Structures are given as structure tokens and as C-alpha cells.
Amino acid sequence: MFNTSSLSIQFLPIQESELTRINELSNMPEIAEHFETIPPVPMETTLALWQYIMNGIVSLWGIHTCDRIIGGAGYYIQPPGTRLSHSATFFLYIEPEYWGKGIGTKTIQFLEEEVRKKGYRRMECMVADTNPRAIRLYEHLGFEPEGKKKEAFFIDGIYVDLIILGKILNQE
């Protein structure tokens, strides 16, 4: 458990019984605009995510405070034995009312530790350039811009660039 200011948060692996809440979060406009899936995100898509979790392709934790889930964070991997299987691609989303409280920082630190424990060498993510708040957070935590996918993301009727950020993890 982490104490962020006076806010106590906990990271717990998502359970199947919590998928309805994950779907609710996925459909909050401030969160959904940064997801690959165009809202409304159907429950079937969230159930498909559960299958990826069960198959070990995706790891997902609920961010809990006050006995409820206020966000999610995790990563996905490439199949073992590929030239990309040393890298984990992370994602993070938090209810807007909890933005700016240090939860994102603690969450990325938690994910880094989990990824390190699994033996991955690097973490990376892709962020729409319309999300400068996330880009600043990741850069503050040592992620470096590695490239740009031009007009790769479609938001509100326009194409925007995706920024690729990565970090080599020190193996401890």
C-alpha cells in the first residue's frame, strides 16, 4: 500500500468480478479519449481483455482507494522467443477527480518494479501528443521520447501523432 499525501492507494490484480468497473472507467470520456478503442467500449471488449489476462499476455492491476477502483494500470508483452520479448508496453488510466495527486507517479513506480521482477529489460508506451500531462509524467520518471508515429491516432475527427517513450530498466 502507498500513501499519496493523505490518500492511501493499493494495487491489486484485477479479478473477473471487477470487469464491470473496468468497463465503466473505460467509458469515462476523459479516459476513453486516450484509449485505442473508440467509445462506447462494449463489455465484450472488456471480456476479451480478460482472456488476454488469463493467457498471460496482459497484466492488469486495479488502483484502489476508499474501497473502490479508481483506475487501472498494467502492461502487455510480446510472445516469448521473439526479438521484442524483453520489453513491456505499459498503460495507465485514473479517474479524473484523482489526477494531480501523485497516483500516476506511484503507479508507474509500481509497474516498473513488477516489470523488473519479471525480468524485462525495458518499458515503453505510446501517448497521443494531445495528452501532454501524461507525456510530462513519463518524462519526469525517466522515459525518453524515442519517436513519433505520425497521424496514427484518430480523436474527435482528427488524426494526431503518437509519441513513443521508452526506458531501459536497471536490473537490480
Backbone bond lengths (Angstrom), bond angles and torsions (degrees), N, CA, C in turn:
res aa  C-N    CA-C-N  psi(-1)  N-CA   C-N-CA  omega(-1)  CA-C   N-CA-C  phi
1 M - - - 1.451 - - 1.531 107.77 -
2 F 1.319 116.95 138.97 1.459 122.81 177.53 1.517 108.65 -111.71
3 N 1.315 117.01 145.78 1.449 121.17 175.34 1.525 107.57 -107.34
4 T 1.289 118.02 110.54 1.453 123.50 -179.72 1.513 106.84 -106.07
5 S 1.336 115.65 104.78 1.465 122.31 -170.23 1.522 106.28 56.78
6 S 1.309 117.08 -121.43 1.458 119.59 176.74 1.525 110.71 -99.05
7 L 1.317 116.22 5.92 1.460 121.66 -176.46 1.522 109.82 -96.53
8 S 1.302 116.85 119.56 1.455 121.79 179.38 1.523 108.63 -93.61
9 I 1.340 115.81 126.09 1.462 119.13 179.49 1.515 109.72 -124.07
10 Q 1.319 114.39 156.12 1.451 122.78 -178.91 1.516 108.23 -139.50
11 F 1.334 116.66 143.22 1.461 122.34 176.88 1.520 107.82 -109.58
12 L 1.324 116.07 116.51 1.462 121.34 -178.35 1.528 109.39 -127.26
13 P 1.347 116.78 136.92 1.463 118.45 177.79 1.532 110.57 -55.26
14 I 1.312 115.52 137.08 1.469 120.67 179.73 1.525 109.75 -63.98
15 Q 1.312 114.60 137.52 1.458 121.75 175.71 1.535 108.46 -105.71
16 E 1.297 116.37 155.87 1.466 120.45 -178.75 1.531 111.09 -57.00
17 S 1.319 117.20 -35.19 1.466 121.14 -179.34 1.534 112.52 -66.85
18 E 1.332 118.19 -12.88 1.465 122.39 -178.54 1.526 113.06 -98.68
19 L 1.315 117.70 2.53 1.462 120.60 -176.25 1.525 113.12 -64.12
20 T 1.322 118.16 -31.34 1.465 120.18 177.39 1.524 110.12 -61.94
21 R 1.344 116.99 -42.10 1.472 120.67 178.14 1.526 110.84 -66.26
22 I 1.318 117.60 -39.92 1.468 121.01 177.86 1.526 109.23 -61.45
23 N 1.315 116.62 -40.62 1.464 120.11 178.11 1.527 111.25 -65.67
24 E 1.328 117.42 -39.96 1.474 120.76 176.62 1.527 110.69 -58.84
25 L 1.336 116.22 -46.89 1.464 120.38 179.02 1.528 110.56 -61.69
26 S 1.323 116.46 -40.86 1.470 121.33 -179.82 1.518 112.67 -61.65
27 N 1.313 116.44 -22.07 1.462 120.77 -178.06 1.526 113.78 -101.85
28 M 1.342 118.17 2.31 1.465 119.66 173.03 1.529 107.16 -69.23
29 P 1.323 118.14 128.37 1.473 120.15 -174.72 1.520 114.46 -52.56
30 E 1.329 118.38 -41.57 1.469 121.21 -177.39 1.528 112.11 -68.69
31 I 1.322 116.80 -25.02 1.464 121.85 176.75 1.518 109.63 -89.65
32 A 1.315 116.75 -46.65 1.466 121.81 -174.64 1.524 113.33 -60.10
33 E 1.331 117.36 -30.11 1.459 118.55 -177.76 1.526 112.75 -65.80
34 H 1.329 117.35 -14.95 1.463 121.07 180.00 1.525 112.91 -106.54
35 F 1.335 117.43 1.39 1.463 121.80 176.92 1.515 110.26 -87.51
36 E 1.323 115.29 155.09 1.464 119.93 175.89 1.529 111.16 -69.14
37 T 1.315 117.05 -36.53 1.461 121.30 -178.89 1.520 109.53 -74.84
38 I 1.319 116.12 131.27 1.464 121.01 179.94 1.529 108.31 -78.83
39 P 1.334 117.13 127.81 1.470 119.62 -178.88 1.523 111.64 -69.56
40 P 1.297 116.93 156.24 1.455 126.27 0.97 1.536 111.44 -74.55
41 V 1.335 115.29 137.93 1.462 121.52 178.34 1.526 107.00 -80.91
42 P 1.336 117.16 114.60 1.469 118.88 -178.48 1.535 111.44 -71.45
43 M 1.300 116.34 154.55 1.461 121.63 178.20 1.526 110.36 -58.93
44 E 1.314 117.88 -30.54 1.472 121.12 178.95 1.530 110.82 -60.39
45 T 1.327 117.42 -35.72 1.462 121.28 178.65 1.525 110.00 -67.87
46 T 1.319 116.76 -40.40 1.462 120.89 177.96 1.525 110.02 -66.74
47 L 1.321 117.93 -36.95 1.472 121.07 176.76 1.528 110.67 -66.72
48 A 1.328 117.33 -34.82 1.468 120.60 175.93 1.531 110.11 -65.31
49 L 1.337 116.57 -37.87 1.460 120.71 175.01 1.524 109.88 -58.88
50 W 1.313 116.93 -41.22 1.466 121.33 179.32 1.537 110.75 -58.42
51 Q 1.324 116.18 -38.71 1.469 119.48 178.16 1.526 110.97 -64.27
52 Y 1.336 117.13 -39.14 1.471 120.16 176.07 1.533 110.57 -63.72
53 I 1.321 116.27 -37.66 1.464 120.06 177.32 1.527 109.55 -64.14
54 M 1.328 116.43 -46.91 1.465 121.10 -179.01 1.530 111.56 -63.32
55 N 1.328 117.29 -30.65 1.473 121.67 -179.42 1.523 112.88 -87.98
56 G 1.349 118.05 1.17 1.449 121.07 176.57 1.522 115.04 78.85
57 I 1.313 117.42 12.84 1.464 121.53 179.34 1.528 110.37 -84.66
58 V 1.335 115.80 -35.50 1.461 122.52 -179.49 1.524 108.75 -122.04
59 S 1.326 115.66 139.02 1.462 121.92 170.01 1.524 106.32 -114.23
60 L 1.323 117.46 133.29 1.459 121.59 -175.95 1.524 110.11 -140.57
61 W 1.333 114.90 129.37 1.459 122.18 176.17 1.516 109.17 -116.07
62 G 1.319 115.83 142.20 1.452 120.67 170.57 1.521 108.60 -84.33
63 I 1.318 115.77 139.53 1.460 121.10 174.16 1.526 105.24 -94.25
64 H 1.326 116.03 113.41 1.463 121.79 -172.97 1.523 110.76 -108.39
65 T 1.305 115.89 139.92 1.457 123.03 167.50 1.526 106.77 -152.72
66 C 1.294 115.27 149.36 1.476 120.27 178.85 1.523 110.93 50.56
67 D 1.333 116.67 39.81 1.466 122.87 176.73 1.527 113.85 60.94
68 R 1.340 117.13 28.81 1.458 118.59 174.48 1.524 109.29 -147.33
69 I 1.308 115.31 159.62 1.460 121.12 179.85 1.524 108.33 -85.89
70 I 1.339 116.25 124.37 1.463 121.55 179.76 1.532 111.90 -110.84
71 G 1.324 116.00 0.65 1.458 119.33 179.30 1.510 110.79 178.53
72 G 1.310 113.59 -178.03 1.456 119.97 178.89 1.513 109.38 -144.31
73 A 1.308 115.39 154.26 1.456 121.18 178.15 1.519 107.88 -152.39
74 G 1.312 114.44 147.16 1.451 117.77 178.78 1.505 111.08 -176.66
75 Y 1.298 113.70 -164.90 1.454 119.60 178.83 1.519 109.08 -152.76
76 Y 1.332 114.79 160.66 1.457 119.80 172.57 1.511 108.25 -126.74
77 I 1.317 114.44 158.53 1.455 121.09 -173.95 1.518 110.85 -127.15
78 Q 1.312 114.93 163.95 1.457 122.03 172.10 1.529 107.69 -89.24
79 P 1.319 117.71 159.86 1.469 119.07 -179.44 1.533 111.62 -60.14
80 P 1.329 117.21 145.23 1.464 120.46 176.48 1.530 110.14 -57.68
81 G 1.314 114.60 149.73 1.459 119.00 177.31 1.513 114.52 84.39
82 T 1.339 117.25 6.15 1.463 119.79 175.89 1.525 108.51 -101.47
83 R 1.306 116.32 167.12 1.462 120.96 179.29 1.534 111.89 -74.02
84 L 1.320 116.83 -3.54 1.465 122.00 178.48 1.520 112.65 -112.02
85 S 1.317 117.35 2.51 1.469 119.91 -171.65 1.529 114.47 -76.39
86 H 1.317 118.04 6.42 1.473 121.19 176.44 1.536 111.38 -97.22
87 S 1.329 116.19 3.34 1.458 121.32 -172.01 1.525 110.88 -121.56
88 A 1.322 115.59 142.87 1.465 121.99 176.24 1.530 108.25 -118.35
89 T 1.312 116.71 130.88 1.456 122.39 177.89 1.529 108.19 -99.44
90 F 1.324 115.96 118.56 1.461 119.44 -173.74 1.527 112.33 -99.93
91 F 1.341 113.36 162.88 1.466 122.22 175.04 1.520 107.98 -146.03
92 L 1.312 114.90 156.53 1.460 121.44 -175.49 1.517 108.52 -153.63
93 Y 1.314 116.78 137.17 1.468 121.03 172.27 1.522 108.94 -148.55
94 I 1.328 114.06 140.83 1.463 121.65 -176.42 1.526 108.01 -137.61
95 E 1.319 115.97 141.92 1.466 120.79 175.01 1.524 109.85 -53.30
96 P 1.319 117.91 135.73 1.469 120.84 -176.10 1.526 115.08 -53.74
97 E 1.320 118.62 -35.85 1.466 119.33 -177.90 1.537 112.40 -66.02
98 Y 1.323 117.33 -12.87 1.466 121.21 179.05 1.527 112.75 -104.21
99 W 1.325 117.64 4.72 1.465 121.24 177.15 1.527 109.32 -66.90
100 G 1.324 116.27 149.11 1.455 121.45 175.37 1.516 115.01 76.69
101 K 1.331 117.76 15.11 1.467 121.57 -178.37 1.537 112.14 -110.69
102 G 1.334 117.27 10.45 1.463 120.79 179.06 1.515 114.76 85.35
103 I 1.318 117.30 2.30 1.466 120.56 -178.14 1.523 110.78 -68.64
104 G 1.321 117.40 -39.18 1.464 120.31 178.52 1.513 111.66 -59.90
105 T 1.330 117.08 -43.70 1.463 121.42 178.90 1.519 110.46 -60.37
106 K 1.329 117.02 -50.48 1.469 120.94 -179.61 1.524 110.97 -62.42
107 T 1.318 116.66 -35.54 1.458 120.12 -178.77 1.525 111.01 -68.17
108 I 1.320 117.24 -44.92 1.466 119.58 179.12 1.527 109.82 -64.25
109 Q 1.321 117.72 -39.76 1.464 120.29 177.11 1.525 110.91 -61.63
110 F 1.321 116.43 -40.70 1.470 121.24 176.04 1.529 110.33 -62.08
111 L 1.338 117.30 -47.80 1.462 120.60 -179.42 1.530 111.66 -61.43
112 E 1.330 116.14 -41.80 1.474 119.41 178.44 1.527 110.67 -57.54
113 E 1.311 116.53 -43.17 1.465 119.86 -179.94 1.532 110.68 -65.16
114 E 1.319 117.19 -42.69 1.466 120.66 178.45 1.527 111.32 -62.39
115 V 1.320 116.54 -44.40 1.468 121.87 -179.68 1.531 109.73 -64.74
116 R 1.317 116.62 -43.27 1.474 121.70 178.24 1.537 110.40 -59.92
117 K 1.340 116.26 -44.77 1.476 120.53 -179.43 1.525 111.36 -60.58
118 K 1.325 116.84 -31.58 1.466 121.15 179.60 1.533 111.99 -80.80
119 G 1.338 116.50 -5.91 1.458 120.20 175.55 1.517 115.75 89.13
120 Y 1.339 117.13 12.85 1.470 119.00 177.92 1.525 109.52 -76.75
121 R 1.322 116.20 147.32 1.460 122.07 -176.36 1.528 112.59 -90.56
122 R 1.329 117.03 -27.74 1.458 119.23 -176.82 1.522 111.54 -141.84
123 M 1.333 113.92 157.17 1.464 122.26 171.87 1.509 107.01 -122.34
124 E 1.295 115.37 148.73 1.465 120.39 178.97 1.519 109.53 -150.11
125 C 1.324 114.21 166.26 1.462 120.27 174.90 1.520 108.57 -156.22
126 M 1.313 115.09 167.60 1.461 122.54 172.58 1.519 107.34 -124.63
127 V 1.327 116.18 130.41 1.455 121.70 -176.37 1.519 109.11 -130.70
128 A 1.330 116.88 133.01 1.460 120.27 175.56 1.516 109.24 -62.22
129 D 1.333 116.35 138.98 1.470 118.90 -178.85 1.526 112.11 -67.51
130 T 1.317 117.30 -4.92 1.461 122.38 174.33 1.528 111.70 -85.61
131 N 1.337 116.85 5.17 1.462 122.09 -179.94 1.535 110.02 -120.03
132 P 1.349 116.75 64.29 1.471 119.51 -176.44 1.526 113.50 -62.83
133 R 1.316 117.41 -27.59 1.472 120.81 179.15 1.534 110.11 -60.88
134 A 1.336 117.23 -45.90 1.467 120.97 179.12 1.527 110.47 -67.05
135 I 1.323 116.90 -42.26 1.466 120.29 -179.67 1.527 109.97 -60.06
136 R 1.331 117.58 -44.75 1.474 120.98 178.05 1.533 111.47 -60.29
137 L 1.327 116.40 -43.42 1.463 120.36 179.55 1.522 110.57 -60.01
138 Y 1.319 116.80 -49.99 1.462 120.15 -176.10 1.529 110.94 -65.42
139 E 1.329 117.15 -40.70 1.469 119.62 177.44 1.528 110.69 -64.48
140 H 1.323 117.09 -39.55 1.473 121.40 177.53 1.526 110.94 -59.39
141 L 1.324 116.85 -31.35 1.466 121.99 -178.53 1.528 112.44 -92.30
142 G 1.328 116.92 11.61 1.463 120.33 172.97 1.513 116.18 97.66
143 F 1.313 118.02 4.47 1.461 120.19 176.37 1.527 108.17 -80.40
144 E 1.308 115.54 136.48 1.458 120.73 -177.29 1.521 110.31 -109.87
145 P 1.342 116.37 139.95 1.468 118.97 173.43 1.527 109.15 -62.38
146 E 1.329 116.04 128.71 1.466 120.35 -177.65 1.518 112.15 -115.35
147 G 1.299 116.56 -11.96 1.452 118.53 -179.34 1.513 110.98 169.30
148 K 1.307 112.72 -178.52 1.463 120.22 -176.85 1.519 108.39 -141.20
149 K 1.314 116.06 134.66 1.458 122.09 171.76 1.524 105.86 -102.45
150 K 1.296 115.48 105.13 1.465 120.87 -174.59 1.527 111.62 -67.71
151 E 1.333 113.90 133.66 1.466 122.89 177.62 1.526 112.80 45.96
152 A 1.336 115.77 41.65 1.460 120.73 -176.81 1.528 113.33 -91.32
153 F 1.321 117.67 -10.27 1.457 122.20 -174.34 1.515 108.07 -125.81
154 F 1.328 117.21 136.38 1.463 122.29 -176.93 1.526 108.57 -112.39
155 I 1.339 116.74 111.46 1.470 121.89 -178.97 1.522 108.96 -128.69
156 D 1.315 115.79 128.76 1.466 121.15 174.25 1.524 112.68 49.84
157 G 1.305 116.14 42.84 1.464 120.37 174.80 1.520 115.42 80.45
158 I 1.331 117.59 6.77 1.470 118.95 177.06 1.534 109.71 -130.21
159 Y 1.318 114.65 153.91 1.459 121.15 176.38 1.521 108.57 -93.43
160 V 1.334 115.89 131.72 1.466 120.93 179.14 1.528 108.71 -125.99
161 D 1.323 114.85 162.27 1.455 120.89 -179.36 1.524 110.94 -81.63
162 L 1.319 115.57 148.47 1.454 122.07 171.02 1.519 107.82 -103.27
163 I 1.312 116.70 129.86 1.454 122.94 177.11 1.533 107.50 -94.66
164 I 1.315 116.19 129.16 1.455 121.74 177.03 1.527 107.47 -96.51
165 L 1.327 116.17 124.42 1.459 121.60 177.90 1.522 108.74 -121.23
166 G 1.318 116.62 142.46 1.457 120.28 -179.35 1.509 111.86 -144.10
167 K 1.318 114.46 162.22 1.464 121.08 179.83 1.530 107.92 -149.78
168 I 1.333 115.25 130.33 1.458 120.54 172.94 1.520 106.64 -83.82
169 L 1.310 115.87 128.55 1.471 121.42 -177.52 1.514 110.54 -90.72
170 N 1.300 116.17 134.28 1.463 120.45 173.35 1.516 107.77 -73.80
171 Q 1.296 116.87 127.08 1.465 120.43 176.96 1.522 108.08 -83.25
172 E 1.313 116.24 121.14 1.473 120.72 -177.33 1.490 111.08 -101.29
